[in-house]
Amino acid sequence: MEFGIGYFATHDGVDPGTLARLVEQRGHESLFFPEHTHIPASRATPYPAGGELPRKYFHSYDLFVALSMAAAATSKLRVGSGICLVIERDPITTAKEVASVDHLSGGRLEFGVGAGWNREEMLNHGTDPRLRMAIMAERVEAMKEIWTQDEASYHGEHVNFERIWSWPKPAQRPHPPVLVGGNGPTVLDRVLRFGDAWLPNNTGEDLLARARELWARAERPIDVMVMGAPAKPEVLEQFEKGGVRRVVRWIPSAALAPVERALERWEGAIAELHGE
């Protein structure tokens, strides 16, 4: 099992490049950044975790700028989106950004995708929340065509284009792994349709039972990677024995000292898991 870090890269915390170097130097396998282009001030959609929405949600850098800085500052670290809100993005532009980061990093991008939770945020981008799952599926499928075909076309209900050229192609073949985020009742259907991995949040539900269901239904290899894993060796052991490929621990968006303390707690749990 591999161990990664999740981080809201904000303008008042450790910058993405500095953090990436630190994470790589300390032996972690991956670094994931989330995405919110903005947060509507109306706050009509409640924060799923309850309480006030943390300010990091509307103070974070652009996802692909953060990924580019992290990739440029490292040589082995996997860099990923956790997750990219493809329902708020043009698929042709996003395909170009994904391919560019993957190509420039030497094939180190993990492309986590999701539909998000903030309905007003979606509406500001022109996306009907009721259609977000269908839109996400078509945009991911269209991007795969762009990444894998010299002359790509896609014809769907929500995405439609005829015969385009777009380079560079991703360094990874056929494309960077698509990690499908979400914990809802139909998420496994989306993973099976267009994902290479399931990327659920660690919400307390029995993720391993759902992982077993996913693997029983799958006709191809599919990884499970858990976001928001606790720094508890006993929980990490359960995930490891259950076949989880990667666990990612969120650390605070802060200055260097709090970030290092959070990394040390995570590393201590990993060491205890390994009997060190």
C-alpha positions as CSV (number, residue, x, y, z in Angstrom):
1,M,0.0,0.0,0.0
2,E,1.2,3.5,-0.9
3,F,1.0,6.6,1.2
4,G,0.2,10.1,0.0
5,I,-0.6,13.6,1.2
6,G,-3.6,15.8,0.4
7,Y,-3.3,19.6,0.7
8,F,-5.3,22.7,-0.1
9,A,-2.5,24.9,-1.6
10,T,-3.5,28.4,-0.4
11,H,-1.7,31.7,-0.9
12,D,-1.0,32.0,2.8
13,G,0.4,28.5,3.4
14,V,3.4,26.6,2.2
15,D,3.5,26.9,-1.6
16,P,2.9,23.9,-3.8
17,G,6.5,23.6,-5.0
18,T,8.1,23.9,-1.5
19,L,5.6,21.4,-0.1
20,A,6.1,18.9,-3.0
21,R,9.9,19.0,-2.4
22,L,9.4,18.4,1.3
23,V,6.9,15.5,0.7
24,E,9.2,13.8,-1.8
25,Q,12.3,14.3,0.5
26,R,10.4,12.7,3.4
27,G,9.6,9.6,1.3
28,H,5.9,10.0,0.5
29,E,4.6,8.6,-2.8
30,S,2.1,11.2,-3.9
31,L,0.6,14.6,-3.4
32,F,-2.9,15.6,-4.2
33,F,-4.5,19.0,-4.6
34,P,-8.3,19.7,-4.6
35,E,-10.1,22.2,-6.7
36,H,-12.6,25.0,-6.2
37,T,-12.6,27.9,-8.7
38,H,-14.6,29.9,-6.2
39,I,-17.2,29.6,-3.4
40,P,-20.5,31.3,-3.9
41,A,-21.1,33.9,-1.1
42,S,-24.7,32.8,-0.7
43,R,-23.6,29.6,1.0
44,A,-27.0,28.1,0.2
45,T,-25.5,24.6,-0.2
46,P,-24.4,23.3,3.2
47,Y,-20.8,22.1,3.8
48,P,-21.0,18.3,3.7
49,A,-18.8,17.9,6.8
50,G,-21.1,20.2,8.8
51,G,-20.4,23.5,10.4
52,E,-18.7,26.5,8.8
53,L,-16.9,26.0,5.5
54,P,-13.1,26.3,6.1
55,R,-11.6,29.4,4.4
56,K,-9.1,27.2,2.5
57,Y,-11.9,26.3,0.1
58,F,-11.9,29.8,-1.3
59,H,-8.3,30.7,-0.9
60,S,-6.6,28.0,-2.9
61,Y,-4.5,28.3,-6.0
62,D,-5.7,27.1,-9.4
63,L,-5.4,23.3,-9.5
64,F,-3.2,23.0,-12.6
65,V,-0.9,25.8,-11.6
66,A,-0.4,24.0,-8.3
67,L,0.2,20.7,-10.1
68,S,2.7,22.3,-12.4
69,M,4.7,23.8,-9.6
70,A,4.7,20.5,-7.7
71,A,5.8,18.5,-10.7
72,A,8.6,21.0,-11.6
73,A,9.9,20.9,-8.0
74,T,10.2,17.1,-7.9
75,S,11.5,14.1,-9.9
76,K,9.6,11.0,-8.5
77,L,6.6,12.2,-6.7
78,R,3.2,11.4,-8.1
79,V,1.1,14.6,-8.4
80,G,-2.7,14.4,-8.5
81,S,-6.0,16.1,-8.5
82,G,-8.2,15.2,-5.6
83,I,-10.5,16.0,-7.3
84,C,-10.8,18.0,-10.5
85,L,-14.3,19.4,-11.0
86,V,-14.7,18.5,-14.6
87,I,-18.3,19.5,-14.6
88,E,-17.0,23.1,-14.3
89,R,-14.4,22.8,-17.1
90,D,-14.3,22.7,-20.8
91,P,-13.2,19.2,-21.7
92,I,-10.9,20.2,-24.6
93,T,-9.0,22.8,-22.5
94,T,-8.8,20.3,-19.5
95,A,-7.5,17.5,-21.8
96,K,-4.8,19.9,-22.9
97,E,-3.9,20.8,-19.3
98,V,-3.8,17.2,-18.1
99,A,-1.7,16.1,-21.1
100,S,0.7,19.0,-20.6
101,V,1.3,18.3,-16.9
102,D,1.7,14.6,-17.5
103,H,4.1,15.1,-20.5
104,L,6.2,17.7,-18.7
105,S,6.4,15.6,-15.5
106,G,7.5,12.5,-17.3
107,G,4.2,10.7,-16.6
108,R,3.6,11.4,-13.0
109,L,0.0,12.7,-13.0
110,E,-3.0,11.1,-11.2
111,F,-6.2,12.5,-12.6
112,G,-8.9,12.4,-9.9
113,V,-12.3,13.6,-11.1
114,G,-15.6,14.3,-9.5
115,A,-18.9,16.1,-9.7
116,G,-18.6,18.2,-6.6
117,W,-21.2,19.1,-3.9
118,N,-21.7,22.9,-4.2
119,R,-24.7,23.4,-6.4
120,E,-24.4,27.2,-6.7
121,E,-20.7,26.8,-7.8
122,M,-21.9,24.4,-10.6
123,L,-24.6,26.8,-11.7
124,N,-22.1,29.7,-11.9
125,H,-20.2,27.6,-14.5
126,G,-23.4,26.9,-16.4
127,T,-23.9,23.3,-15.2
128,D,-27.3,22.1,-14.2
129,P,-26.6,20.1,-11.0
130,R,-29.3,17.6,-12.0
131,L,-27.2,16.6,-15.0
132,R,-23.8,16.7,-13.5
133,M,-23.1,13.0,-13.4
134,A,-24.0,12.6,-17.1
135,I,-21.9,15.7,-18.0
136,M,-18.9,14.4,-16.1
137,A,-19.1,11.0,-17.8
138,E,-19.2,12.5,-21.3
139,R,-16.4,15.0,-20.5
140,V,-14.1,12.3,-19.2
141,E,-14.9,10.1,-22.2
142,A,-14.2,13.0,-24.6
143,M,-10.9,13.7,-23.0
144,K,-9.9,10.1,-23.4
145,E,-10.5,10.4,-27.1
146,I,-8.4,13.5,-27.3
147,W,-5.5,11.8,-25.4
148,T,-5.5,8.6,-27.4
149,Q,-6.5,9.6,-30.9
150,D,-4.4,11.7,-33.4
151,E,-7.7,13.0,-34.8
152,A,-10.4,13.0,-32.1
153,S,-14.1,13.3,-32.3
154,Y,-16.9,12.9,-29.7
155,H,-20.6,13.1,-30.1
156,G,-22.7,13.0,-27.0
157,E,-25.7,14.8,-25.5
158,H,-23.5,17.3,-23.5
159,V,-20.2,17.2,-25.4
160,N,-19.9,17.4,-29.1
161,F,-17.0,18.1,-31.4
162,E,-15.8,16.8,-34.8
163,R,-12.2,16.0,-35.8
164,I,-9.7,17.9,-33.7
165,W,-5.9,17.8,-33.3
166,S,-4.4,18.3,-29.9
167,W,-0.9,17.7,-28.7
168,P,1.1,16.9,-26.6
169,K,-0.3,13.5,-25.8
170,P,0.1,12.3,-22.2
171,A,3.4,10.5,-21.4
172,Q,1.4,7.7,-19.7
173,R,-0.3,5.3,-22.0
174,P,-3.1,5.2,-22.9
175,H,-3.5,8.2,-20.5
176,P,-3.1,9.2,-16.9
177,P,-5.1,7.0,-14.5
178,V,-8.6,8.4,-14.0
179,L,-9.5,8.2,-10.3
180,V,-13.3,8.6,-9.8
181,G,-14.1,10.4,-6.6
182,G,-17.3,10.2,-4.6
183,N,-19.2,8.1,-2.1
184,G,-22.8,8.2,-3.4
185,P,-25.0,5.3,-4.2
186,T,-24.2,5.3,-7.9
187,V,-20.4,6.0,-7.7
188,L,-19.4,2.4,-8.5
189,D,-21.3,2.6,-11.7
190,R,-19.2,5.6,-12.7
191,V,-16.0,3.9,-11.7
192,L,-16.9,0.9,-13.9
193,R,-17.9,3.1,-16.8
194,F,-14.8,5.3,-17.1
195,G,-12.5,5.0,-14.1
196,D,-9.2,3.2,-13.5
197,A,-9.7,3.6,-9.7
198,W,-12.2,4.5,-7.1
199,L,-11.2,7.5,-4.9
200,P,-13.7,7.7,-2.0
201,N,-13.5,10.0,1.0
202,N,-13.0,8.2,4.3
203,T,-16.4,9.1,5.8
204,G,-16.8,6.2,8.3
205,E,-18.8,3.9,6.0
206,D,-17.6,0.4,5.3
207,L,-15.5,1.3,2.3
208,L,-13.9,-2.2,2.1
209,A,-17.4,-3.8,1.7
210,R,-18.1,-1.5,-1.3
211,A,-14.6,-2.1,-2.6
212,R,-15.3,-5.9,-2.6
213,E,-18.6,-5.2,-4.5
214,L,-16.7,-3.1,-7.1
215,W,-14.1,-5.8,-7.7
216,A,-16.8,-8.5,-8.0
217,R,-18.5,-6.4,-10.7
218,A,-15.4,-5.3,-12.5
219,E,-14.1,-7.1,-15.6
220,R,-10.7,-5.4,-15.5
221,P,-8.3,-4.3,-12.8
222,I,-9.5,-1.4,-10.7
223,D,-7.7,0.2,-7.8
224,V,-9.2,1.6,-4.6
225,M,-7.5,4.7,-3.1
226,V,-8.8,6.3,0.1
227,M,-8.7,10.1,0.7
228,G,-8.7,11.4,4.2
229,A,-7.2,8.4,5.9
230,P,-6.6,8.9,9.6
231,A,-3.2,8.7,11.2
232,K,-4.2,5.5,13.0
233,P,-2.1,2.3,12.4
234,E,-5.0,0.0,13.1
235,V,-7.2,1.7,10.4
236,L,-4.3,1.7,8.0
237,E,-3.8,-2.0,8.6
238,Q,-7.4,-2.7,7.8
239,F,-7.1,-0.8,4.5
240,E,-3.9,-2.6,3.6
241,K,-5.3,-6.1,4.4
242,G,-8.4,-5.1,2.4
243,G,-6.5,-4.5,-0.8
244,V,-6.5,-0.7,-0.8
245,R,-3.8,0.5,-3.2
246,R,-3.2,4.0,-1.7
247,V,-4.2,6.0,1.4
248,V,-4.0,9.8,1.4
249,R,-3.8,12.0,4.6
250,W,-5.0,15.6,4.5
251,I,-2.6,18.0,6.2
252,P,-3.4,21.6,7.2
253,S,-3.0,24.6,4.9
254,A,-0.5,26.4,7.0
255,A,3.0,27.6,7.5
256,L,6.0,25.2,7.5
257,A,6.0,24.2,11.2
258,P,2.4,23.0,11.4
259,V,2.8,21.2,8.1
260,E,5.9,19.4,9.3
261,R,4.2,18.4,12.6
262,A,1.3,16.9,10.6
263,L,3.7,15.0,8.3
264,E,5.5,13.6,11.4
265,R,2.2,12.3,12.8
266,W,1.4,10.6,9.5
267,E,4.9,9.2,9.2
268,G,4.6,7.9,12.8
269,A,1.4,6.0,12.0
270,I,3.0,4.5,8.9
271,A,6.1,3.5,10.9
272,E,3.9,1.8,13.6
273,L,2.0,0.0,10.9
274,H,5.2,-1.4,9.6
275,G,6.5,-2.3,13.1
276,E,9.2,0.3,13.2
